[in-house]
Amino acid sequence: MPEQWDRVDASGPGPFVTRETYRRPDGRLVTWTSRSQRKQHSLLDTGRGSTWWAPGAVGWWIGVLFAVGSTCFALGAAPRYVDAVGVAADGVTFFVGSLFFTTAAALLYLEVANAPRTLPGVAGSERRRFITWEPHRIDWWAAVVQLGGTLFFNVSTFDEMLEHLSASQSDRLVWTPDALGSICFLVASGLAWAEACHGFWSWRPRSLTWLITALNLVGSIAFGASAVASYVVPVTDQPRNATLMNLGTFVGAIAFFIGAVLLLPERTQGGDAPANEPASATG
């Protein structure tokens, strides 16, 4: 905190601080939030660009890569897609989508690690980081857990392409990492939503940040339902509920896709701004 500034208020879920308000020496109030600090002021950005085209901004790549990965998962679970392309191509579609998820999650972790440690407009030396240990930050936990979840999905979707698996092998090699990945996504989405709420609950559907994290939470719940339904029953050698398995994956992927696309205007409009109007310059 700069000299002669006063901390007026601080809030966040549990032990985490996600929003602070400061009073400057001239009496003006400045509000800081952890998500906007990294989304709009990342040290990795080499060019701000526009909302829809900004290859120099890490946040733009995160949104695009998550959107592509979500599209692959939605396509793989879409009705009649497997009939049209075959089981092998359907499996490849899911695996490729998981790789996009992992790449996006890795960039998200780097974005968290490279959030500025000083307030915007305040002079201070900054350096780029590739790995950090910051358990006092809720966004750090969300990024780490989500990255772990994408790695589990890499394993499950790769093993899904293996042929002639028995029920026990399928449950061990495919279902177990899929279930663990779904749990990680659910935990990470819950943490991200709590960060956006600055607490354990809020209702702000006009806020882009809140809407994005709420959509990701819905998507994670749908993926979790799909994972439960995909357990292969040894007696029948079939998933417990194939319809719910595909529906959960499809609905979850659509929710993730919408949330990923909304990341692009969040970067340029401001996270806590209403979804239909830009943030103020001093907000």
C-alpha positions as CSV (number, residue, x, y, z in Angstrom):
1,M,0.0,0.0,0.0
2,P,1.4,3.4,-0.9
3,E,2.5,5.8,1.8
4,Q,-0.2,8.1,3.2
5,W,-3.0,5.8,1.8
6,D,-5.5,4.5,4.3
7,R,-7.2,1.1,4.1
8,V,-10.9,1.8,4.6
9,D,-12.4,-1.6,4.0
10,A,-11.4,-5.2,3.2
11,S,-13.7,-8.2,2.4
12,G,-13.5,-11.7,1.0
13,P,-14.6,-15.3,1.7
14,G,-13.2,-16.8,4.9
15,P,-9.5,-16.0,5.4
16,F,-9.1,-14.6,1.8
17,V,-9.1,-11.0,0.9
18,T,-10.5,-10.3,-2.6
19,R,-11.6,-6.7,-2.3
20,E,-10.1,-3.6,-0.6
21,T,-11.0,0.0,-0.5
22,Y,-8.3,2.7,0.0
23,R,-8.5,6.4,0.7
24,R,-5.8,8.4,-1.1
25,P,-4.2,11.5,0.4
26,D,-6.5,13.7,-1.7
27,G,-9.6,12.0,-0.2
28,R,-10.5,10.0,-3.3
29,L,-11.5,6.3,-2.7
30,V,-9.9,3.6,-4.8
31,T,-11.3,0.0,-4.9
32,W,-9.1,-3.0,-5.6
33,T,-10.3,-6.4,-6.4
34,S,-8.1,-9.5,-6.9
35,R,-9.7,-10.6,-10.1
36,S,-9.6,-7.2,-11.9
37,Q,-6.0,-6.8,-10.8
38,R,-4.9,-9.8,-12.8
39,K,-7.5,-9.7,-15.6
40,Q,-6.9,-6.1,-16.6
41,H,-3.3,-5.5,-15.5
42,S,-1.4,-8.7,-16.1
43,L,2.4,-8.5,-16.3
44,L,2.3,-10.9,-19.2
45,D,0.3,-8.7,-21.6
46,T,2.4,-7.3,-24.4
47,G,-0.5,-5.5,-26.1
48,R,-4.0,-4.7,-25.0
49,G,-5.7,-5.0,-28.4
50,S,-9.5,-5.0,-28.7
51,T,-12.1,-7.1,-27.0
52,W,-12.3,-9.8,-29.7
53,W,-8.8,-9.7,-31.1
54,A,-5.9,-9.3,-28.6
55,P,-3.2,-12.0,-29.2
56,G,-0.8,-9.9,-27.0
57,A,-3.0,-10.4,-24.0
58,V,-2.8,-13.6,-21.9
59,G,-6.5,-13.2,-20.9
60,W,-7.6,-13.3,-24.5
61,W,-5.8,-16.6,-25.1
62,I,-7.3,-18.1,-21.9
63,G,-10.8,-17.3,-23.2
64,V,-10.1,-18.5,-26.7
65,L,-8.5,-21.8,-25.6
66,F,-11.2,-22.6,-23.1
67,A,-13.8,-21.8,-25.8
68,V,-12.2,-24.2,-28.3
69,G,-11.8,-26.9,-25.6
70,S,-15.4,-26.5,-24.6
71,T,-16.5,-26.8,-28.3
72,C,-14.7,-30.1,-28.6
73,F,-16.4,-31.5,-25.5
74,A,-19.8,-30.3,-26.6
75,L,-19.2,-31.7,-30.1
76,G,-18.1,-35.1,-28.7
77,A,-21.2,-35.4,-26.6
78,A,-23.6,-34.0,-29.2
79,P,-26.3,-36.4,-30.4
80,R,-25.4,-38.4,-33.4
81,Y,-21.8,-37.1,-33.6
82,V,-20.3,-40.4,-32.6
83,D,-22.6,-42.1,-35.2
84,A,-21.4,-39.8,-37.9
85,V,-17.6,-39.9,-37.2
86,G,-17.1,-43.2,-35.3
87,V,-16.0,-44.1,-31.8
88,A,-12.3,-43.5,-32.5
89,A,-12.8,-40.0,-33.9
90,D,-15.1,-39.1,-31.0
91,G,-12.5,-40.2,-28.5
92,V,-9.9,-38.0,-30.3
93,T,-12.3,-35.1,-30.2
94,F,-12.5,-35.3,-26.4
95,F,-8.7,-35.8,-26.0
96,V,-7.9,-32.7,-28.2
97,G,-10.5,-30.7,-26.2
98,S,-8.7,-31.7,-22.9
99,L,-5.4,-30.5,-24.3
100,F,-6.9,-27.1,-25.0
101,F,-8.3,-27.1,-21.5
102,T,-4.9,-27.8,-20.0
103,T,-3.2,-25.2,-22.1
104,A,-5.7,-22.6,-21.0
105,A,-5.5,-23.6,-17.4
106,A,-1.7,-23.4,-17.5
107,L,-2.0,-19.8,-18.9
108,L,-4.5,-19.0,-16.2
109,Y,-2.1,-20.1,-13.5
110,L,0.6,-17.9,-15.1
111,E,-1.9,-15.0,-15.2
112,V,-2.5,-15.5,-11.4
113,A,1.2,-15.7,-10.7
114,N,1.9,-12.5,-12.7
115,A,-0.8,-10.4,-11.2
116,P,0.8,-7.0,-10.2
117,R,1.7,-6.6,-6.6
118,T,1.1,-2.8,-6.7
119,L,-2.0,-0.9,-7.3
120,P,-2.6,0.3,-10.9
121,G,-1.0,3.7,-11.4
122,V,1.3,3.3,-8.4
123,A,5.0,3.2,-9.2
124,G,6.7,-0.1,-8.2
125,S,9.2,-2.6,-9.6
126,E,7.6,-5.8,-11.0
127,R,9.0,-9.0,-12.4
128,R,7.5,-11.9,-14.2
129,R,7.1,-15.2,-12.4
130,F,6.6,-18.8,-13.7
131,I,5.8,-20.5,-10.4
132,T,4.7,-19.1,-7.0
133,W,3.6,-20.4,-3.6
134,E,0.8,-18.2,-2.5
135,P,-1.7,-20.2,-0.4
136,H,-3.1,-16.9,1.1
137,R,-4.7,-16.2,-2.3
138,I,-8.0,-17.8,-3.3
139,D,-7.3,-17.3,-7.0
140,W,-4.0,-19.1,-6.6
141,W,-5.8,-22.1,-5.2
142,A,-8.5,-22.0,-7.9
143,A,-5.9,-21.9,-10.7
144,V,-3.8,-24.8,-9.2
145,V,-6.8,-27.0,-8.6
146,Q,-8.2,-26.4,-12.0
147,L,-4.9,-27.1,-13.7
148,G,-4.8,-30.4,-11.8
149,G,-8.3,-31.2,-13.0
150,T,-7.4,-30.6,-16.6
151,L,-4.5,-33.1,-16.2
152,F,-6.9,-35.7,-14.9
153,F,-9.1,-35.1,-18.0
154,N,-6.0,-35.6,-20.2
155,V,-5.5,-39.0,-18.6
156,S,-9.2,-40.0,-18.8
157,T,-9.8,-38.9,-22.4
158,F,-6.5,-40.6,-23.5
159,D,-7.4,-43.9,-21.8
160,E,-10.9,-43.7,-23.3
161,M,-9.3,-44.2,-26.7
162,L,-7.9,-47.6,-25.7
163,E,-9.7,-50.5,-27.1
164,H,-11.2,-53.6,-25.5
165,L,-11.2,-52.4,-21.9
166,S,-13.1,-54.5,-19.4
167,A,-15.5,-52.8,-17.0
168,S,-12.9,-52.8,-14.2
169,Q,-10.2,-51.4,-16.5
170,S,-12.6,-48.7,-17.8
171,D,-13.5,-47.7,-14.2
172,R,-9.9,-47.6,-13.1
173,L,-8.3,-46.0,-16.2
174,V,-11.1,-43.8,-17.5
175,W,-13.8,-43.2,-14.8
176,T,-11.4,-42.6,-11.8
177,P,-9.4,-39.8,-13.4
178,D,-12.6,-38.4,-14.9
179,A,-14.2,-38.3,-11.5
180,L,-11.2,-36.7,-9.9
181,G,-11.0,-34.1,-12.7
182,S,-14.7,-33.3,-12.2
183,I,-14.1,-32.8,-8.5
184,C,-11.2,-30.5,-9.2
185,F,-13.3,-28.5,-11.6
186,L,-16.1,-28.2,-9.0
187,V,-13.7,-27.1,-6.3
188,A,-11.9,-24.6,-8.5
189,S,-15.2,-23.1,-9.9
190,G,-16.5,-22.8,-6.3
191,L,-13.4,-20.9,-5.3
192,A,-13.6,-18.6,-8.3
193,W,-17.2,-17.9,-7.6
194,A,-16.5,-17.1,-4.0
195,E,-13.8,-14.7,-5.2
196,A,-16.2,-13.0,-7.5
197,C,-18.8,-12.8,-4.7
198,H,-16.2,-11.5,-2.2
199,G,-17.9,-13.9,0.1
200,F,-19.8,-17.2,0.1
201,W,-22.9,-15.8,-1.7
202,S,-24.1,-12.9,-3.7
203,W,-26.6,-12.2,-6.5
204,R,-25.1,-10.0,-9.2
205,P,-26.2,-11.4,-12.6
206,R,-25.4,-8.0,-14.3
207,S,-21.7,-8.3,-13.3
208,L,-19.6,-10.0,-16.0
209,T,-17.3,-11.5,-13.4
210,W,-20.2,-13.0,-11.4
211,L,-21.9,-14.3,-14.5
212,I,-18.7,-16.0,-15.8
213,T,-18.0,-17.7,-12.5
214,A,-21.6,-18.7,-12.1
215,L,-21.6,-20.3,-15.5
216,N,-18.4,-22.2,-14.8
217,L,-19.9,-23.5,-11.5
218,V,-23.0,-24.7,-13.4
219,G,-20.7,-26.4,-16.0
220,S,-18.7,-28.1,-13.3
221,I,-21.9,-29.4,-11.6
222,A,-23.0,-30.8,-15.0
223,F,-19.6,-32.4,-15.6
224,G,-19.8,-33.9,-12.1
225,A,-23.2,-35.4,-12.9
226,S,-21.8,-36.8,-16.1
227,A,-18.9,-38.4,-14.3
228,V,-21.3,-40.1,-11.8
229,A,-23.4,-41.4,-14.7
230,S,-20.4,-42.7,-16.7
231,Y,-19.4,-45.3,-14.1
232,V,-19.4,-48.7,-15.9
233,V,-21.5,-51.3,-14.2
234,P,-19.6,-54.6,-14.2
235,V,-22.7,-56.7,-14.6
236,T,-23.9,-55.0,-17.8
237,D,-20.5,-53.6,-18.9
238,Q,-22.3,-50.4,-19.7
239,P,-22.3,-46.9,-18.2
240,R,-24.8,-46.4,-15.3
241,N,-26.8,-43.8,-17.3
242,A,-25.5,-43.1,-20.9
243,T,-28.1,-40.4,-21.5
244,L,-27.2,-38.4,-18.4
245,M,-23.5,-39.0,-19.1
246,N,-23.8,-37.3,-22.6
247,L,-26.3,-34.7,-21.5
248,G,-24.1,-33.6,-18.5
249,T,-21.0,-33.3,-20.7
250,F,-22.9,-31.4,-23.4
251,V,-24.6,-28.9,-20.9
252,G,-21.4,-28.4,-19.0
253,A,-19.4,-27.7,-22.2
254,I,-22.0,-25.2,-23.4
255,A,-21.8,-23.4,-20.0
256,F,-18.0,-23.4,-20.1
257,F,-18.1,-22.1,-23.7
258,I,-20.3,-19.1,-22.8
259,G,-18.2,-18.3,-19.8
260,A,-15.0,-18.5,-21.9
261,V,-16.4,-16.1,-24.5
262,L,-17.5,-13.6,-21.8
263,L,-13.8,-13.6,-20.6
264,L,-13.0,-11.5,-23.6
265,P,-15.2,-8.5,-22.8
266,E,-14.4,-8.9,-19.1
267,R,-10.8,-8.1,-19.9
268,T,-11.6,-4.8,-21.6
269,Q,-14.8,-3.7,-19.8
270,G,-13.9,-4.5,-16.2
271,G,-15.0,-7.5,-14.1
272,D,-17.4,-5.9,-11.7
273,A,-19.0,-3.7,-14.2
274,P,-22.6,-4.5,-15.2
275,A,-22.7,-6.9,-18.2
276,N,-24.3,-4.2,-20.4
277,E,-22.1,-1.2,-19.6
278,P,-18.4,-0.5,-19.3
279,A,-16.6,0.1,-16.0
280,S,-15.7,3.6,-15.0
281,A,-12.0,4.6,-15.2
282,T,-11.7,5.0,-11.5
283,G,-13.8,2.0,-10.5
